[in-house]
Amino acid sequence: MIVVVYALFLGFTFYFCVMADPETSPISRYISHTLPAKFIKLVGKVVGKKGVAIFETIMEKLLAIIYLTLMTGGYLILIMYGFPKALQSTHIPNYHVKVAHGLFFFALYTWRLTMTRYADELLADQRSDTLETGKETVISIIAALIT
């Protein structure tokens, strides 16, 4: 029973926080726009505008630390347990290990670029009258990061 409740909670969270479009889904809009706005307004009432700016800076840095911790932790686990097994396997070619190293460092590189540039700079090429599909948007963002 607990596993079912946990799976439903994760499914709900993943769908409404990651997949659902806030423009069309009221629950997603509430979770991604309304709740954070109310929270920041509450923080603003308690600590003022300067306090909100400090709070947002701390949260941004904290999320960066959490992201890097999870990313490097997963990579270290892969190095310690996954790569030795992949190299011993007769079914997995050895170039997979090199590709995994490259993808990790590419992820670090793109993260660094996004942390040192403003969103307007990254998405300058995205401004047009027509909406692109999600796949095209992701490809163009990656292209903007590389250039």
SULJO-V994805 format. One record per residue. N is the residue number from 1. PHI is phi in whole degrees, -180 to 180 (* if undefined). Layout:
n={N,N}
phi={PHI,PHI}
This chain:
n={1,2,3,4,5,6,7,8,9,10,11,12,13,14,15,16,17,18,19,20,21,22,23,24,25,26,27,28,29,30,31,32,33,34,35,36,37,38,39,40,41,42,43,44,45,46,47,48,49,50,51,52,53,54,55,56,57,58,59,60,61,62,63,64,65,66,67,68,69,70,71,72,73,74,75,76,77,78,79,80,81,82,83,84,85,86,87,88,89,90,91,92,93,94,95,96,97,98,99,100,101,102,103,104,105,106,107,108,109,110,111,112,113,114,115,116,117,118,119,120,121,122,123,124,125,126,127,128,129,130,131,132,133,134,135,136,137,138,139,140,141,142,143,144,145,146,147}
phi={*,-64,-64,-66,-62,-62,-63,-65,-62,-63,-62,-60,-62,-63,-65,-79,-97,-118,-93,-70,-86,-63,-72,-113,-108,-62,-68,-63,-62,-63,-70,-92,-120,-68,-59,-62,-65,-65,-65,-64,-64,-64,-61,-62,-67,-80,-117,85,-66,-63,-63,-65,-62,-66,-60,-64,-65,-63,-64,-63,-67,-64,-64,-64,-65,-62,-60,-65,-63,-65,-67,-71,-64,-63,-66,-65,-63,-63,-64,-73,-115,-80,-64,-59,-69,-66,-70,-82,-71,-90,-99,-111,-64,-66,-66,-61,-66,-64,-64,-64,-61,-61,-66,-63,-70,-66,-63,-63,-64,-68,-63,-62,-64,-69,-80,-108,-123,-85,-60,-60,-67,-70,-105,-58,-78,-83,-76,-154,-76,-105,-89,-90,-73,-59,-64,-65,-64,-62,-62,-71,-65,-62,-63,-67,-68,-73,-83}
